[in-house]
Amino acid sequence: MNEDIAKYLEHLKSRNYATKSLEMYSYCLGKFIDFAEANGIERVQDVDLKLLESFRLHLVQGNCSERTVAKTINVVRQFFSWLESQGIVFLNPASDLMNIKISRKLQYVPNWNDFLKLLGQPDVKTPEGIRTRAMLETCGSCALRRAELLGMNVSDVDFHNGIVKIYGKGRKERMLPLTSQAVHWINRYLNESRPKLLGEGNDEQALWLTTQRARMTVSALNGALRRCSIGAKLKRTMHIHQIRRLVATEMLRNGGHPVQIKDLLGHSTMKSLSDYLKITITDLKRTHSKSQVGK
Protein backbone atom coordinates (compact mmCIF):
# COMPACT_ATOMS: atom_id res chain seq x y z
CA MET A 1 0.00 0.00 0.00
CA ASN A 2 2.89 2.36 0.64
CA GLU A 3 3.84 2.23 -3.02
CA ASP A 4 0.28 3.00 -4.14
CA ILE A 5 0.07 5.93 -1.73
CA ALA A 6 3.42 7.27 -2.96
CA LYS A 7 2.09 7.20 -6.53
CA TYR A 8 -1.09 8.95 -5.42
CA LEU A 9 0.85 11.70 -3.65
CA GLU A 10 2.97 12.19 -6.79
CA HIS A 11 -0.27 12.53 -8.74
CA LEU A 12 -1.49 15.23 -6.35
CA LYS A 13 1.87 16.97 -6.54
CA SER A 14 1.64 17.03 -10.34
CA ARG A 15 -1.68 18.83 -9.92
CA ASN A 16 0.07 21.58 -7.92
CA TYR A 17 -1.31 20.64 -4.51
CA ALA A 18 0.23 22.79 -1.78
CA THR A 19 2.94 21.30 0.44
CA LYS A 20 0.69 21.50 3.51
CA SER A 21 -2.10 19.70 1.65
CA LEU A 22 0.27 16.94 0.59
CA GLU A 23 1.43 16.56 4.19
CA MET A 24 -2.18 16.29 5.35
CA TYR A 25 -2.99 13.63 2.72
CA SER A 26 0.14 11.69 3.64
CA TYR A 27 -0.71 11.84 7.35
CA CYS A 28 -4.31 10.68 6.87
CA LEU A 29 -3.37 7.83 4.56
CA GLY A 30 -0.55 6.84 6.92
CA LYS A 31 -3.10 6.42 9.71
CA PHE A 32 -5.17 4.21 7.42
CA ILE A 33 -2.16 2.05 6.49
CA ASP A 34 -1.32 1.53 10.17
CA PHE A 35 -4.89 0.44 10.87
CA ALA A 36 -5.07 -1.85 7.84
CA GLU A 37 -1.75 -3.56 8.61
CA ALA A 38 -2.80 -4.01 12.23
CA ASN A 39 -5.75 -5.93 10.84
CA GLY A 40 -3.62 -8.10 8.54
CA ILE A 41 -4.29 -6.16 5.31
CA GLU A 42 -1.26 -5.25 3.22
CA ARG A 43 -2.74 -4.73 -0.29
CA VAL A 44 -5.31 -2.14 -1.39
CA GLN A 45 -7.03 -4.91 -3.37
CA ASP A 46 -7.85 -6.67 -0.09
CA VAL A 47 -9.54 -3.67 1.53
CA ASP A 48 -13.32 -3.99 1.80
CA LEU A 49 -16.15 -1.81 3.06
CA LYS A 50 -16.19 -3.58 6.43
CA LEU A 51 -12.56 -2.63 7.07
CA LEU A 52 -13.19 0.98 6.06
CA GLU A 53 -16.19 1.21 8.38
CA SER A 54 -14.08 -0.24 11.18
CA PHE A 55 -11.43 2.38 10.48
CA ARG A 56 -14.02 5.14 10.73
CA LEU A 57 -15.24 3.74 14.06
CA HIS A 58 -11.61 3.49 15.20
CA LEU A 59 -11.16 7.22 14.54
CA VAL A 60 -14.40 8.15 16.32
CA GLN A 61 -13.53 6.08 19.38
CA GLY A 62 -9.98 7.43 19.37
CA ASN A 63 -11.09 10.86 20.60
CA CYS A 64 -10.56 12.47 17.20
CA SER A 65 -12.59 15.59 16.55
CA GLU A 66 -15.52 15.43 14.13
CA ARG A 67 -13.56 17.55 11.66
CA THR A 68 -10.52 15.24 11.84
CA VAL A 69 -12.62 12.13 11.28
CA ALA A 70 -14.48 13.71 8.37
CA LYS A 71 -11.25 14.94 6.76
CA THR A 72 -9.49 11.58 7.14
CA ILE A 73 -12.39 9.59 5.70
CA ASN A 74 -12.69 12.04 2.82
CA VAL A 75 -9.00 11.58 2.00
CA VAL A 76 -9.37 7.78 2.06
CA ARG A 77 -12.41 7.94 -0.23
CA GLN A 78 -10.53 10.15 -2.71
CA PHE A 79 -7.58 7.76 -2.62
CA PHE A 80 -9.74 4.75 -3.51
CA SER A 81 -11.52 6.68 -6.24
CA TRP A 82 -8.12 7.36 -7.77
CA LEU A 83 -7.13 3.70 -7.41
CA GLU A 84 -10.28 2.74 -9.31
CA SER A 85 -9.60 5.30 -12.04
CA GLN A 86 -6.10 3.86 -12.48
CA GLY A 87 -7.36 0.28 -12.64
CA ILE A 88 -5.44 -0.65 -9.50
CA VAL A 89 -8.67 -1.83 -7.85
CA PHE A 90 -11.56 -3.21 -9.89
CA LEU A 91 -14.32 -2.28 -7.44
CA ASN A 92 -14.07 0.75 -5.18
CA PRO A 93 -14.80 -0.40 -1.59
CA ALA A 94 -15.13 3.22 -0.44
CA SER A 95 -17.93 4.12 -2.87
CA ASP A 96 -20.55 3.26 -0.23
CA LEU A 97 -18.54 4.49 2.76
CA MET A 98 -20.58 7.09 4.62
CA ASN A 99 -18.81 10.01 6.26
CA ILE A 100 -19.88 11.64 9.49
CA LYS A 101 -21.72 14.94 9.41
CA ILE A 102 -19.96 17.66 11.31
CA SER A 103 -21.71 20.53 13.01
CA ARG A 104 -20.28 23.71 11.53
CA LYS A 105 -20.24 26.99 13.38
CA LEU A 106 -20.30 30.23 11.42
CA GLN A 107 -16.84 31.72 11.47
CA TYR A 108 -16.33 35.15 12.98
CA VAL A 109 -16.67 38.06 10.56
CA PRO A 110 -15.68 41.57 11.74
CA ASN A 111 -17.78 44.58 10.81
CA TRP A 112 -16.79 47.20 8.27
CA ASN A 113 -16.39 49.95 10.86
CA ASP A 114 -13.76 47.87 12.66
CA PHE A 115 -11.89 47.47 9.39
CA LEU A 116 -11.98 51.23 8.82
CA LYS A 117 -10.55 51.72 12.32
CA LEU A 118 -7.81 49.23 11.44
CA LEU A 119 -6.94 51.19 8.30
CA GLY A 120 -6.35 54.28 10.37
CA GLN A 121 -3.77 52.69 12.67
CA PRO A 122 -0.54 52.34 10.62
CA ASP A 123 1.84 55.27 11.14
CA VAL A 124 2.08 56.49 7.55
CA LYS A 125 5.00 58.74 8.47
CA THR A 126 7.19 55.61 8.50
CA PRO A 127 8.10 53.19 5.68
CA GLU A 128 6.63 50.28 7.64
CA GLY A 129 3.40 52.15 8.29
CA ILE A 130 2.90 53.01 4.62
CA ARG A 131 3.60 49.38 3.72
CA THR A 132 1.04 48.10 6.24
CA ARG A 133 -1.59 50.57 5.05
CA ALA A 134 -0.99 49.56 1.43
CA MET A 135 -1.30 45.88 2.34
CA LEU A 136 -4.56 46.44 4.18
CA GLU A 137 -5.98 48.47 1.30
CA THR A 138 -5.01 45.69 -1.10
CA CYS A 139 -6.76 43.06 1.04
CA GLY A 140 -9.82 45.27 1.37
CA SER A 141 -9.88 45.59 -2.40
CA CYS A 142 -9.18 42.01 -3.47
CA ALA A 143 -10.14 39.78 -0.50
CA LEU A 144 -6.82 37.92 -0.73
CA ARG A 145 -5.64 34.87 1.12
CA ARG A 146 -2.59 35.45 3.32
CA ALA A 147 -0.31 33.41 1.05
CA GLU A 148 -1.57 35.31 -1.98
CA LEU A 149 -0.81 38.65 -0.34
CA LEU A 150 2.67 37.64 0.79
CA GLY A 151 3.44 36.06 -2.57
CA MET A 152 2.89 39.25 -4.58
CA ASN A 153 5.78 40.61 -6.65
CA VAL A 154 6.32 44.16 -7.89
CA SER A 155 5.64 43.08 -11.49
CA ASP A 156 2.19 41.76 -10.52
CA VAL A 157 0.70 45.25 -10.17
CA ASP A 158 -0.66 46.94 -13.30
CA PHE A 159 -1.21 50.60 -12.37
CA HIS A 160 -2.36 51.60 -15.85
CA ASN A 161 -5.35 49.25 -15.75
CA GLY A 162 -5.78 49.20 -11.96
CA ILE A 163 -5.47 45.44 -11.64
CA VAL A 164 -3.19 42.94 -9.90
CA LYS A 165 -2.14 39.42 -10.87
CA ILE A 166 -2.60 36.87 -8.11
CA TYR A 167 -1.48 33.25 -7.87
CA GLY A 168 -3.92 31.27 -5.75
CA LYS A 169 -4.12 27.65 -4.67
CA GLY A 170 -2.52 25.30 -7.16
CA ARG A 171 -0.73 28.31 -8.68
CA LYS A 172 -3.93 29.25 -10.47
CA GLU A 173 -3.62 32.75 -11.86
CA ARG A 174 -6.38 35.34 -11.67
CA MET A 175 -6.56 39.07 -12.38
CA LEU A 176 -8.29 41.21 -9.74
CA PRO A 177 -9.36 44.87 -9.76
CA LEU A 178 -7.83 47.37 -7.36
CA THR A 179 -9.76 50.21 -5.78
CA SER A 180 -8.46 53.74 -6.30
CA GLN A 181 -7.40 53.78 -2.64
CA ALA A 182 -5.41 50.58 -3.06
CA VAL A 183 -3.71 51.96 -6.18
CA HIS A 184 -2.86 55.18 -4.33
CA TRP A 185 -1.28 53.44 -1.34
CA ILE A 186 0.61 50.82 -3.35
CA ASN A 187 1.98 53.59 -5.54
CA ARG A 188 2.99 55.61 -2.50
CA TYR A 189 4.60 52.56 -0.94
CA LEU A 190 6.61 51.83 -4.09
CA ASN A 191 7.80 55.43 -4.39
CA GLU A 192 8.40 56.35 -0.74
CA SER A 193 8.79 53.22 1.37
CA ARG A 194 9.97 50.23 -0.58
CA PRO A 195 13.27 51.83 -1.74
CA LYS A 196 14.15 52.48 1.92
CA LEU A 197 13.21 48.94 2.96
CA LEU A 198 15.01 47.45 -0.05
CA GLY A 199 18.37 49.16 0.36
CA GLU A 200 21.06 49.40 -2.28
CA GLY A 201 22.27 46.47 -4.34
CA ASN A 202 19.23 44.32 -3.57
CA ASP A 203 17.28 42.79 -6.47
CA GLU A 204 14.48 41.28 -4.33
CA GLN A 205 11.31 41.06 -6.48
CA ALA A 206 8.82 40.68 -3.61
CA LEU A 207 6.35 43.54 -3.38
CA TRP A 208 6.05 43.61 0.42
CA LEU A 209 9.33 43.82 2.32
CA THR A 210 10.38 43.59 5.96
CA THR A 211 13.02 45.75 7.63
CA GLN A 212 15.40 42.85 6.93
CA ARG A 213 15.17 43.65 3.19
CA ALA A 214 13.38 40.37 2.42
CA ARG A 215 9.89 39.20 1.50
CA MET A 216 7.30 39.88 4.17
CA THR A 217 6.87 36.92 6.50
CA VAL A 218 3.79 35.50 8.22
CA SER A 219 5.11 36.46 11.66
CA ALA A 220 5.89 40.04 10.57
CA LEU A 221 2.43 40.40 9.03
CA ASN A 222 0.70 38.98 12.10
CA GLY A 223 2.69 41.33 14.31
CA ALA A 224 1.61 44.35 12.27
CA LEU A 225 -2.03 43.23 12.38
CA ARG A 226 -1.85 42.67 16.13
CA ARG A 227 -0.45 46.17 16.75
CA CYS A 228 -3.07 47.77 14.51
CA SER A 229 -5.88 45.83 16.19
CA ILE A 230 -4.69 46.92 19.63
CA GLY A 231 -4.43 50.51 18.45
CA ALA A 232 -7.96 50.36 17.05
CA LYS A 233 -9.15 48.90 20.40
CA LEU A 234 -10.66 45.86 18.72
CA LYS A 235 -11.74 42.95 20.90
CA ARG A 236 -9.58 40.54 18.92
CA THR A 237 -6.79 40.71 16.35
CA MET A 238 -8.18 41.06 12.84
CA HIS A 239 -6.36 38.61 10.57
CA ILE A 240 -6.14 38.55 6.77
CA HIS A 241 -8.64 35.73 6.36
CA GLN A 242 -11.17 37.65 8.45
CA ILE A 243 -10.73 40.66 6.17
CA ARG A 244 -11.25 38.32 3.22
CA ARG A 245 -14.49 37.03 4.74
CA LEU A 246 -15.59 40.57 5.56
CA VAL A 247 -15.12 41.79 1.97
CA ALA A 248 -16.99 38.80 0.52
CA THR A 249 -19.83 39.17 3.02
CA GLU A 250 -20.16 42.91 2.39
CA MET A 251 -20.30 42.31 -1.36
CA LEU A 252 -23.10 39.75 -0.91
CA ARG A 253 -24.99 42.07 1.44
CA ASN A 254 -24.80 44.81 -1.16
CA GLY A 255 -26.09 42.74 -4.05
CA GLY A 256 -22.88 41.28 -5.46
CA HIS A 257 -23.40 38.29 -7.76
CA PRO A 258 -22.27 35.05 -6.06
CA VAL A 259 -20.52 33.80 -9.21
CA GLN A 260 -18.44 36.97 -9.48
CA ILE A 261 -17.59 36.82 -5.77
CA LYS A 262 -16.56 33.17 -6.19
CA ASP A 263 -14.17 34.24 -8.96
CA LEU A 264 -12.82 37.10 -6.85
CA LEU A 265 -12.06 34.73 -3.98
CA GLY A 266 -10.51 32.14 -6.28
CA HIS A 267 -12.88 29.34 -5.25
CA SER A 268 -13.36 26.46 -7.68
CA THR A 269 -17.01 25.81 -6.76
CA MET A 270 -20.01 27.69 -5.42
CA LYS A 271 -20.06 25.34 -2.40
CA SER A 272 -17.28 27.40 -0.82
CA LEU A 273 -19.62 30.40 -0.59
CA SER A 274 -22.09 28.56 1.63
CA ASP A 275 -20.82 30.11 4.88
CA TYR A 276 -20.97 33.63 3.45
CA LEU A 277 -24.53 33.03 2.29
CA LYS A 278 -25.48 31.71 5.74
CA ILE A 279 -24.20 34.92 7.30
CA THR A 280 -26.31 37.11 5.04
CA ILE A 281 -29.38 34.95 5.72
CA THR A 282 -28.71 35.33 9.45
CA ASP A 283 -28.65 39.11 9.00
CA LEU A 284 -31.93 38.94 7.08
CA LYS A 285 -33.58 36.90 9.82
CA ARG A 286 -32.35 39.32 12.48
CA THR A 287 -33.69 42.30 10.54
CA HIS A 288 -37.00 40.53 9.88
CA SER A 289 -37.49 39.68 13.57
CA LYS A 290 -37.01 43.36 14.51
CA SER A 291 -39.53 44.55 11.95
CA GLN A 292 -43.29 44.77 12.33
CA VAL A 293 -43.92 42.32 9.52
CA GLY A 294 -46.55 39.78 10.55
CA LYS A 295 -47.23 41.48 13.89
Secondary structure, DSSP 8 states (H G I E B T S, - for coil): -HHHHHHHHHHHHHTT--HHHHHHHHHHHHHHHHHHHHTT--SGGG--HHHHHHHHHHHHHTT--HHHHHHHHHHHHHHHHHHHHTTSSSS-TTTT---------------HHHHHHHHT-S-TTSHHHHHHHHHHHHHHHH---HHHHHT-BGGGEETTTTEEEEE-GGG-EEEEE--HHHHHHHHHIIIIIHHHHH-TT----BSSB-TTSSB--HHHHHHHHHHHHHHTT-SS---HHHHHHHHHHHHHHTT--HHHHHHHHT-SSGGGGHHHHHHHHHHHHHHHHHS-TT-
